[in-house]
Amino acid sequence: MDFDKILEKCGHAGRYQYLILLLLGYIAFTSTVHYYSQNIIGFVPQHWCYHEELENRTHEEIAAIYAPFGNKAACTRLDKIEVHEGVYNVTVSSQSCERWIYKYDYGFRSMNVELNWVCENAYKARIGQSLFFLGSLMGTFAFGMLGDRIGRVRAVILANQCGFVGDFLTTYATNLTQFSAFRCISGLAATANYYLMFILVLEFLAPKLRNLAISGVLGLCFCLGALVAPWLSVLAGNWRIYLTFSALLQLIVALFYFVVQESAQWLITRNNVEGAIARLKLIAHFNGRQVPPADFEAFRRHCTAKRKHESQQNKATLFDLMRTPRLRKTALIVIFTFMLISLSFNTISRNVEGLGMSPFVVFSLFAVVVPPSGFLQGLMQSRLGRKATCFVALAGTSLLACALGVCLSFESVQLNASLLLAFAMPTRLGISICYTTFSQYSSELLPTCVRSRGIATAHLAAAAASVTSPYLIHLGTKWAAGPSFILTALLLTAALFSLLLPETNNRQLPITLEDGEAFGKGESMLSFDCWRARDDDVLKQPAEELKLNALNGARRNTSPETEAEGVVEADADPEAEA
């Protein structure tokens, strides 16, 4: 009796499953608030260089005085301000600004405002943000290793506590060194606080819940987190109070230790079969199920036989991906393309300033397009296939980014919020489709035997590329259209590289390295699933299922003793699906 069968007897769609889905939703919500805190604490409201003659004037009057200086008004210091017959005559000072007058957006005092990190000092916030992504790179690797050593639950809790400590310490930062160090600590949790819980939940869910339930919960909670984050900061009124809220949300995750059961499959890999059975019994009790002791004994024998079988096999390593030419080409393209898409995603989703509207409102509008992106992705993949969906999404998003860049090239258009949002929101929708589509597509391209390690490597490379995202956003303060044109080039490059990958929709996915080397052989760059003849377009079982069926057929003709030795190799692998 394998893991899926014993889990079904303990309940794979019961109360416990709905509980951990709810907790996964909470993790998705808190991780979204934590991730976007990078932007929110650094929002820069409209500001002008201070002058004593401006103290008692309204913001509208100050804006009228500085209007002749255009985009340079925020950093232009005035020496004299004279009014003659309603006309302002000003003299520009040769000295740089030291104080500013801020027009607070919804009354929120950001970190940049409090520390005066604007104009020549605006780069300081970007350094801290880039170190946040550097922390994410280190955290993804470190907590991935810890998850294999100390267990998934403890790793999830530790990752979130790093986020708590980093956010809480940041509230006491008063200079660049402190801010950068604390943001790096906070960044350790940026990815690990979510994906480890995702793997843990995926293991205990029934197959019928793995797609619809997880997608629905994650889509709703990611959207809710992105909607709540900006207005939570408005409610707080100050960036330090907002980060304290964000930290406390992550502190609550420590209570998961008393509710969430440790990964049974991880315990089996640590030769702790009794510990796995103990967790399964607790789940059965929580779900109100009675499981006969004989079933647990059969599962115990299965685990013992499987361990003996696996010890006789040579396990593939990550470096084996690079030994053969076609598989090496596929792996390198997947990693490079994912780096480009991740950099583009982090830049577009966080670039909410300079669109002629309050960044709080733009943040909310960007959050609204997240759920429809999941629906459109599913619709496009069912009609076009993985490869065509990926190419169309990347190419279309690059064109939208280019159109937005053209609009931002004209100063007269930069204040037209409606026109800018008409291109910015579809761009945000498109990059969501690109990211989620390629995440699924890339996991199907790599053989099962190295899939988890290959995808982890791609995520590490993506985190490294995202370190440059804050600087790309900062470029917009110097050249408004610059980020959009660079994103156009990145996305177009990713679209072209995606054509070099084979189609995976309705294909037998590779298991072994030999399968991966032969996968897609003979396909052209334009071999899209939607162009295949419909008569030949039959749903093929994945290679894992075919091998399982063949093995099950062989088992019917074997004795019980032989059956215990011929262990099924293709148990459900939640980490591979993740």
C-alpha positions, 0 to 999 in steps of 0.5 A: 500500500503506497502513500496515496492509498494510505492517505486516502484511507486517512482522508485526503479531502477532509477537515485537515485538508481544508484546514491546511488550505486555509493556513496556506492562504494565510501564508500567501496573504502574509508573504504578499504583504511582506513582499510588497512592503519593499515598495510601500515603505519607499513611496515618494510623494510629490515634493519640492525643495524647501524655501522659507517663502513657501511655508504658508503657501498651499501645495497648489501654489507651490506647484505653480511656482515650480511648474517652469522647472518641469521634472526637475522641480523636486530637486531645484533649490530657489534663492529668491521668490518674488511676486509681481502682479500675480507673476512669480519671479524666481531665482535658482540657487546654486546650492543643493537641497537639504530640506523638502516640502512633501505633499503626503499621499493619503497622509502616509509618511514613508521611509524616504520622506522621514530620512529625506532619501530623495533627489541625490539620496534616492539611490539609498532606498534601492540599495536596501531593496536590492539586498532584500532580493539578495537575502531572498537568494540566500534564503531560498537556498538555505531554507531549502537545505534546512527543509531537507534536514530539519523538516518542512514545518520547522523550516516554514516557521524559521523562514517566517521568523526571519521575516519577522526579525528583519521587518521589526529591526528595519523599524529602528533603522536610521541610516543606509548600513542599518537599513540594508542589513535589516532588509537582507535579513527580511529578504531571507523569508521572501520566497522560502516562507511560501514555497515550503508550505506549498510543498507541504500542503500539496503532499496531503491533498487529494488529486482533485483538490490539487489544481482547483482548490490550491489555485483558487485559494492562492489566487484569492489570497495573493489578490487580497494581500496585494489589495490590503497591503497599501491600505494597511499602510495608509491606516498605519500612517507611518512606515514604521508602524506598517512594518510592525504590522507586517512583522506581527503577521509573520510572527503568528506563523510560529503557531503552525507548529501545534497544528500542521503535521510534518511531511510524512514523505520527508519522514520516510526519506529520513528512515522514520516510517513510524513517525510518518505513520504517527502523523497519518494517524493524527490526520485520520483522527482529525478527519474522523476516519478509522483505519485498520492496523493492517493497512498501516502494516501494509504501508510499513512493508511498502516503505521498507521495500521501496527503500531497499529498491532505491538503495540499489539505484544510481540517483541522478544529480543536478550535474547530470543535466549538463552531460548530454547536449539536448538536455543541457540546452533545454536546462540552460534555456529554462534557467536563462528565460526564467531569469528574464521573466522573473526580473520583468515580473518583479519590476512591472509588479512593483513599478507603481509610481510615475503613472499619473495617479496615487501609487496606493490606487495603482497598487490596488488596480494591479492586484485586481488583475491577478485573478483574471490572469489565472483564468486566461492562462488556463483558457489559453493553455487548453486551446493553444498548449504550453509553448504557444501560450508562453510565446504569445504572452511574452510577445504580447506583454513586450509590445504592451511594455513598448507602448507604455514606454512610448507614452512615457517618452512624452512629458505631455502624456506623463500626467494622463493617468487614464492613457498610462493605465490603459497600457500599464494594467494589461502589461501587469496582467500579461506578466502574471500570465507569463510568470505562472505559465512558464513556471508550470512549463519549465517544471514539465520540461525537466525529467522527474529524477532531477525536476525539483533540483532543476527548478530550485536552481532556476529559482535561485538564478531568478532571485539573483537576476531580481537583485537588479530590479530596484535599480531598473525601477530607479532608472525611471526617475531619470528616464521615465520610459527607460524601464519600459523599453528595457523590459520590452527587450527582456520579454522579447528575448524571452519569447524568442528563447521559448520557441527553442523549447519543445511542447509539453501539452498532451505529451508523455513527460520525461522521467529519466535523463534518457527520456529528457534527452529524447524529449521533443526531438524532431520538433521545430521552433513553431511546433505548437500543440494548437497546430497539430492535426485534431485527428491525432490530438489524443490525450496521452498518459504521462510517462509516470502513469504508463510505467505505473500501469505496466508495473501494476500489470506485472505485479498481478503475475507475481507472488506476494513475496516478489511484489514486496520487492518490485516497488513502485518507483513513481509515487506521487512527488509533491515537490516535483509538482510544486 
